[in-house]
Amino acid sequence: MILANMYELWNSAWPAGLIMLGLGTSFAIVLLIASIKLKVEVDPKVEQIHMALPKIDCGACGFAGCSSYAKAVAEKPSLIGMCAPGGAKAAAKIAEILNLQISESGPAKKPIVHCRATTGDKTIYAEYQGIPMCISANALVNVQACKFGCLGYGDCVAACKFDALHIIDGLAVVNYEKCTGCGACAKACPRNLIEMVPFAHENMMTVACKNKENGKTTRSICKVGCIGCGLCFKQTNIFAIEENLARLDYEKYELNDQTKTAMNKCPTGVIVFRGLTAPEPRQPAQKPAAATV
């Protein structure tokens, strides 16, 4: 009886099994044909370029990721050199793949935070208890007295994929050993405090301030802000005073006795070095010079 039932079950089941097997085989054949017919041929040069890139999809080149940039640069070689993390090495490799000669590019650009005010240097008007983001705090007035200084909530830190920025004592600080120069931090800062600067030397001099208030106001709200006194400008023409703020011309920059004197005469110590082995900024003078009118 049991054997008879099993025989009947087998007789009724095997046709369905054959049908399913046939359908599966048919679908597999159709998919195979479709994959062959619809296959998109990839330019081998694009694949080679992609292999030459760091493949971190940081977006510094202006494209969605490394694969998009690889395709674009294969079609338009003038885009060579847009990959900041890859730097000169990646640019040279891409040029080799495309059988091109490229001229030597200028110094690699690295970020400089134009502020040196830590928590103790700032005048705080109110404790901010909103969303802990610079872009949110920046939308409010009177959180801190300096409306140009670093807010310290770390939008730049969140944007960096290389762990090259940290908020230390209320100030964004760049780790130049890890920094690739992708520029994501500069785009993230709502106050445009971070500038991508050509590093002609391991350490670069800069004016670590963007405060455009007059000297009297600056002295009242920040211990280390630029007061526009013009002492640096009087020593060398690499500095200029614009809107109560000293600015350094990086194209003219050269480290010599004049630039060192300009740095040493700065009453608030706002002229500093930034870089891999940069020395600590010196302390401001007890009695800052009066600002020029």
Secondary structure in CASP SS format (residue, H / E / C, confidence):
PFRMAT SS
TARGET T0000
AUTHOR 0000-0000-0000
METHOD secondary structure of the structure
MODEL  1
M C 1.00
I H 1.00
L H 1.00
A H 1.00
N H 1.00
M H 1.00
Y H 1.00
E H 1.00
L H 1.00
W H 1.00
N H 1.00
S H 1.00
A H 1.00
W H 1.00
P H 1.00
A H 1.00
G H 1.00
L H 1.00
I H 1.00
M H 1.00
L H 1.00
G H 1.00
L H 1.00
G H 1.00
T H 1.00
S H 1.00
F H 1.00
A H 1.00
I H 1.00
V H 1.00
L H 1.00
L H 1.00
I H 1.00
A H 1.00
S H 1.00
I H 1.00
K H 1.00
L C 1.00
K C 1.00
V C 1.00
E C 1.00
V C 1.00
D C 1.00
P H 1.00
K H 1.00
V H 1.00
E H 1.00
Q H 1.00
I H 1.00
H H 1.00
M H 1.00
A H 1.00
L C 1.00
P C 1.00
K C 1.00
I C 1.00
D C 1.00
C C 1.00
G C 1.00
A C 1.00
C C 1.00
G C 1.00
F C 1.00
A C 1.00
G C 1.00
C H 1.00
S H 1.00
S H 1.00
Y H 1.00
A H 1.00
K H 1.00
A H 1.00
V H 1.00
A H 1.00
E H 1.00
K C 1.00
P H 1.00
S H 1.00
L H 1.00
I C 1.00
G C 1.00
M C 1.00
C C 1.00
A C 1.00
P C 1.00
G C 1.00
G H 1.00
A H 1.00
K H 1.00
A H 1.00
A H 1.00
A H 1.00
K H 1.00
I H 1.00
A H 1.00
E H 1.00
I H 1.00
L C 1.00
N C 1.00
L C 1.00
Q C 1.00
I C 1.00
S C 1.00
E C 1.00
S C 1.00
G C 1.00
P C 1.00
A C 1.00
K E 1.00
K E 1.00
P E 1.00
I E 1.00
V E 1.00
H C 1.00
C C 1.00
R C 1.00
A C 1.00
T C 1.00
T H 1.00
G H 1.00
D H 1.00
K E 1.00
T C 1.00
I E 1.00
Y C 1.00
A C 1.00
E C 1.00
Y C 1.00
Q C 1.00
G C 1.00
I C 1.00
P C 1.00
M C 1.00
C H 1.00
I H 1.00
S H 1.00
A H 1.00
N C 1.00
A C 1.00
L C 1.00
V C 1.00
N C 1.00
V C 1.00
Q E 1.00
A C 1.00
C C 1.00
K C 1.00
F C 1.00
G C 1.00
C C 1.00
L C 1.00
G C 1.00
Y C 1.00
G C 1.00
D H 1.00
C H 1.00
V H 1.00
A H 1.00
A H 1.00
C C 1.00
K C 1.00
F C 1.00
D C 1.00
A C 1.00
L E 1.00
H E 1.00
I E 1.00
I E 1.00
D C 1.00
G C 1.00
L E 1.00
A E 1.00
V E 1.00
V E 1.00
N C 1.00
Y C 1.00
E C 1.00
K C 1.00
C C 1.00
T C 1.00
G C 1.00
C C 1.00
G C 1.00
A H 1.00
C H 1.00
A H 1.00
K H 1.00
A H 1.00
C C 1.00
P C 1.00
R C 1.00
N C 1.00
L C 1.00
I E 1.00
E E 1.00
M E 1.00
V E 1.00
P E 1.00
F C 1.00
A C 1.00
H C 1.00
E C 1.00
N E 1.00
M E 1.00
M E 1.00
T E 1.00
V E 1.00
A C 1.00
C C 1.00
K C 1.00
N C 1.00
K C 1.00
E C 1.00
N C 1.00
G H 1.00
K H 1.00
T H 1.00
T H 1.00
R H 1.00
S H 1.00
I H 1.00
C E 1.00
K C 1.00
V C 1.00
G C 1.00
C C 1.00
I C 1.00
G C 1.00
C C 1.00
G C 1.00
L C 1.00
C C 1.00
F C 1.00
K C 1.00
Q C 1.00
T C 1.00
N C 1.00
I C 1.00
F E 1.00
A E 1.00
I E 1.00
E E 1.00
E C 1.00
N C 1.00
L E 1.00
A E 1.00
R E 1.00
L E 1.00
D C 1.00
Y C 1.00
E C 1.00
K C 1.00
Y C 1.00
E C 1.00
L C 1.00
N C 1.00
D H 1.00
Q H 1.00
T H 1.00
K H 1.00
T H 1.00
A H 1.00
M H 1.00
N H 1.00
K H 1.00
C C 1.00
P C 1.00
T C 1.00
G C 1.00
V C 1.00
I E 1.00
V E 1.00
F E 1.00
R E 1.00
G E 1.00
L C 1.00
T C 1.00
A C 1.00
P C 1.00
E C 1.00
P C 1.00
R C 1.00
Q C 1.00
P C 1.00
A C 1.00
Q C 1.00
K C 1.00
P C 1.00
A C 1.00
A C 1.00
A C 1.00
T C 1.00
V C 1.00
END
